Amino acid sequence: PIDIELNDDDEKLVVEAYINWIKERKQTEQVVNLRLSSPYFDVHSKPANGAVVTIEDDEGQVYRFAEQQNTGRYLAQDTIPYTFDQSFTLKIQYRDERYSASESLKSVSSIVQIDQDEIDFFGSASVELEAHCFDPGEERNFSYFEFISEKLSAPEYNVYRDDFSNGNEYYGFLLSSDLESGDQVRIRQYGLSNIGYNFWYLLILQNTQQGGPFQTTPVNIIGNIVHENNTDLNPFGFFRISEVSEQIYTIN
């Protein structure tokens, strides 16, 4: 065993805040998860309890969130209305510190078709899924695809921007050797703002690159949440608002 002593930084707030409007089911998910950063070798992190969490729309309407049994998970007490391109501001007060972030709801194209194929991947039979959509030609679009299944060790993600497919068909894809006939996969596409796309692109890149002598050193990715008085205390994480297209697919 080799013991490595690291210079641990001070605890910082970690924020995972999202509002999802799932178009096919006409349901919402409105969650703010708060925890504290931890040393590199720690397995568990501490929830951030007792915070005051609100979201305010650009008309001044305030929606309050309540913590669920000291878990650091805060849920909206009222449903926030579904309005495209309206701005929303997340406000968090924790340990006498104030944080805020602003985002606007972005639409997303519906998943209209899912294709399945089986390919040979390094001598192993793998399932390939493609979730097809049509890009609106009159607007800029950013999104990311998410594939979740009990048979996958972790969710799989693709990010998308319409620079080269504006007005045309595009798809998100999954390649896995763990899926078998009868397994279910939840496929989602989330609408993103431009800054949201940049954040998710860098986050996915850092978590999927394999490392090597010529790759850059990972660094903390800057999100859209700021400390209102001291940028040195900016938290980690992101505040996202998305329309979501969702399909549940069963492997053939």
C-alpha positions in Angstrom: 0.0 0.0 0.0 1.1 3.5 -0.8 -0.3 6.3 1.3 -0.6 9.6 -0.5 -1.0 12.8 1.4 -3.0 15.4 -0.5 -3.6 19.1 0.2 -7.3 19.1 0.8 -9.2 22.3 0.0 -11.8 23.9 2.2 -15.3 22.5 1.9 -17.4 24.1 -0.9 -21.0 23.8 -1.7 -21.9 21.4 -4.5 -25.1 22.0 -6.4 -27.1 19.8 -8.7 -30.2 21.8 -9.6 -32.6 20.9 -12.3 -36.2 21.5 -13.6 -37.3 18.9 -16.1 -40.6 19.1 -18.1 -41.2 15.7 -19.6 -43.3 16.4 -22.7 -44.6 12.9 -23.4 -45.9 12.3 -19.8 -46.6 16.0 -19.1 -44.9 15.7 -15.8 -42.3 17.7 -14.0 -39.2 17.0 -11.9 -38.0 19.9 -9.8 -35.0 19.1 -7.6 -32.1 20.9 -5.9 -29.5 18.6 -4.4 -27.0 20.2 -2.1 -23.9 18.6 -0.6 -20.4 19.6 0.5 -17.2 18.8 -1.4 -15.0 16.1 0.2 -11.3 15.0 0.1 -10.4 13.0 -2.9 -10.2 9.6 -1.2 -13.4 10.0 0.8 -16.1 7.6 -0.3 -19.1 9.6 1.1 -19.9 13.3 1.1 -22.0 15.3 3.6 -25.4 16.7 2.7 -25.8 20.5 3.0 -28.7 20.7 5.5 -30.8 23.6 6.5 -30.4 25.7 3.3 -33.0 28.2 2.1 -33.7 27.4 -1.5 -36.0 29.3 -3.9 -36.5 29.8 -7.6 -37.9 33.1 -8.9 -39.2 33.8 -12.4 -38.8 37.0 -14.4 -42.2 38.2 -13.2 -41.2 38.1 -9.6 -43.1 34.9 -8.6 -41.1 33.0 -6.0 -41.3 29.2 -5.6 -39.9 27.6 -2.4 -38.2 24.3 -2.0 -38.2 22.1 1.2 -35.5 19.7 2.3 -36.5 16.0 2.6 -35.5 14.7 6.0 -32.0 16.1 6.3 -30.9 14.5 3.0 -29.7 17.6 1.2 -32.4 17.0 -1.4 -34.8 19.9 -1.8 -38.1 19.6 -3.7 -40.4 22.3 -5.0 -43.5 22.9 -2.9 -45.4 24.2 -5.9 -45.2 23.3 -9.6 -43.3 25.9 -11.6 -45.1 26.9 -14.8 -44.0 25.6 -18.2 -42.9 28.7 -20.2 -40.3 28.6 -23.0 -37.4 31.1 -22.9 -38.6 32.5 -19.6 -35.7 33.3 -17.2 -35.6 31.7 -13.8 -33.2 32.5 -11.0 -32.1 30.0 -8.4 -31.2 31.4 -5.0 -29.6 29.5 -2.2 -28.7 30.7 1.3 -26.5 28.4 3.2 -24.3 29.1 6.3 -24.9 32.8 5.9 -23.6 32.7 2.4 -25.7 33.5 -0.6 -25.5 31.9 -4.1 -27.5 32.5 -7.3 -27.8 31.3 -10.9 -30.0 32.1 -13.8 -31.2 30.0 -16.7 -34.0 29.8 -19.2 -36.2 26.9 -20.4 -35.1 25.5 -23.8 -37.3 23.3 -26.0 -36.1 20.0 -27.3 -37.0 17.8 -30.3 -39.0 14.7 -29.7 -37.5 11.2 -30.0 -39.4 9.9 -32.9 -37.7 6.6 -33.7 -35.3 4.1 -32.0 -33.2 1.8 -34.1 -31.4 -1.3 -32.7 -28.5 -3.1 -34.3 -26.0 -5.7 -33.1 -22.4 -5.2 -34.0 -19.1 -6.9 -33.3 -17.0 -4.7 -31.0 -13.5 -6.1 -30.4 -14.8 -9.7 -30.7 -17.8 -9.1 -28.5 -21.4 -8.8 -29.6 -22.7 -5.4 -28.6 -26.1 -3.8 -28.8 -26.2 -0.4 -30.5 -29.2 1.9 -30.0 -29.9 5.1 -32.0 -32.5 7.6 -30.8 -33.5 9.7 -33.8 -34.9 13.2 -33.8 -35.5 16.1 -36.3 -33.8 19.4 -35.7 -35.9 22.6 -36.2 -34.2 24.6 -39.0 -35.2 28.1 -37.8 -33.3 28.1 -34.4 -30.1 27.1 -32.7 -30.4 24.0 -30.6 -28.3 22.3 -27.9 -29.1 19.1 -26.0 -27.8 16.0 -24.5 -29.0 12.4 -24.6 -29.1 10.1 -21.5 -29.3 6.3 -21.6 -30.2 4.6 -18.2 -30.7 0.9 -17.5 -30.3 -1.5 -14.6 -27.9 -3.4 -16.7 -25.6 -0.4 -17.3 -23.0 0.3 -14.6 -23.5 4.0 -15.1 -25.6 6.3 -17.4 -24.3 7.0 -20.9 -24.4 10.5 -22.3 -24.1 12.2 -25.7 -24.1 16.0 -26.3 -25.5 17.5 -29.4 -25.4 20.9 -31.2 -26.9 21.6 -34.6 -23.9 23.3 -36.3 -23.7 20.7 -39.1 -27.2 19.2 -39.0 -29.5 22.2 -38.7 -32.9 21.3 -40.1 -32.0 17.7 -40.5 -32.3 14.4 -38.7 -29.8 13.5 -35.9 -29.5 10.9 -33.2 -28.0 10.0 -29.9 -26.4 6.5 -29.6 -25.6 3.9 -27.0 -23.2 1.0 -27.5 -23.2 -1.7 -24.8 -22.2 -5.4 -24.4 -24.2 -5.6 -21.2 -27.7 -5.4 -22.6 -29.7 -8.5 -23.5 -33.2 -9.2 -25.0 -35.9 -8.0 -22.6 -33.8 -5.4 -20.9 -35.3 -1.9 -20.7 -33.5 1.3 -21.4 -34.8 4.8 -20.5 -33.7 7.2 -23.2 -34.0 10.9 -22.6 -33.0 14.1 -24.5 -32.7 17.3 -22.5 -32.9 20.8 -24.0 -29.9 23.0 -23.1 -28.8 26.6 -23.4 -25.5 27.4 -25.0 -23.7 27.7 -21.7 -25.4 24.5 -20.5 -24.0 22.6 -23.6 -20.5 23.9 -22.9 -20.7 22.7 -19.3 -22.0 19.2 -20.2 -19.6 18.8 -23.0 -16.6 19.4 -20.8 -18.0 17.3 -17.9 -18.6 14.3 -20.2 -15.2 14.8 -21.8 -13.4 14.7 -18.5 -15.3 11.7 -17.3 -14.8 9.6 -20.5 -11.3 10.3 -21.7 -8.9 7.5 -20.8 -5.8 9.6 -20.0 -2.4 9.7 -21.6 0.8 11.6 -21.8 -0.5 14.2 -24.2 -3.9 14.9 -22.6 -4.6 18.0 -20.4 -4.9 17.7 -16.7 -8.5 17.8 -15.5 -9.6 20.9 -13.7 -12.7 22.1 -11.8 -15.3 23.0 -14.4 -17.0 26.4 -14.0 -20.8 26.2 -13.8 -23.4 29.0 -13.8 -23.8 29.3 -10.0 -22.0 32.1 -8.3 -21.4 33.4 -4.8 -23.0 36.8 -4.6 -20.2 38.5 -2.8 -17.0 36.5 -3.3 -16.1 34.6 -6.5 -13.5 32.6 -4.5 -16.5 30.9 -2.8 -18.3 30.0 -6.0 -19.8 26.5 -5.6 -19.4 23.5 -7.9 -22.3 22.4 -10.1 -24.9 23.7 -12.5 -28.5 25.0 -12.5 -30.4 23.5 -15.6 -33.9 24.0 -16.9 -34.9 21.6 -19.7 -37.8 20.3 -21.8 -37.3 16.6 -21.9 -38.3 14.0 -24.5 -38.4 10.5 -23.0 -38.9 7.0 -24.4 -38.7 3.6 -22.7 -37.2 1.0 -25.0 -37.1 -2.8 -24.6 -34.2 -4.6 -26.2 -35.3 -7.1 -28.9 
